[in-house]
Each structure stands twice: as C-alpha cells, then as structure tokens.
Amino acid sequence: MIITTPEAHDREAATVQGLTHLIAQALNRMGPLPDRMTTASFELLKQAVEMVRHDPPGVLAAIESANPFASGVREEFLDLVTGLDHAYAAPK
C-alpha cells in the first residue's frame, strides 16, 4: 500500500498508467510488430502491447480523459517525440 494524496496519485498515474497505455496502444495499432528480428528492449515493448491489446476501447479513453494530469503528460511526450523526429529527419 502506498499512502498518498489524490493529486499525487493522479500525477504519477498520468505517466505510469496513461503514458504506458498510450504508447502500447499506438504500437498495437502499428502491428503486426516484427518478431523475426528483435532485441531485449523491443521484446519488453511487445509485452506492454500484449498487456493492453485486448482492452476495451473505453479503457484508454477513461485513462486519458478522467485523469486531469494525463493531457499534460501526453502533450509533453508528443512534443518530445516531435523534437526527436525533427532532429533525425532526413533533410529535404
């Protein structure tokens, strides 16, 4: 048991639950994921995908919309991914 406040719980859950479900569901939608060539870290990502693959559609929606801190974590993550994309995109 962890003793915490509702706000502290929601702040951590926005990352721990919200971000992991978001990433796993995004990877799930990219599927099928490769299984012939893989790495230990990719296998762990695939495990995360398997954990949420059969969630009803409302689960991710509830996690992302019911937690008041989820949108901030999601926006920060997407901004960081966008920055990485710009940093490594091939010049046009």
VENLINPE-V835779 format. One record per helix or strand of 2 or more residues. SS is the DSSP state (H for helix, E for strand). FROM is the first residue (numbers start at 1). LEN is the number of residues. Records with the same first field share a line. If there is no record, write none. Layout:
BEGIN
SS = FROM-LEN ; FROM-LEN
END
This chain:
BEGIN
H = 6-25 ; 40-13 ; 57-10 ; 70-19
END
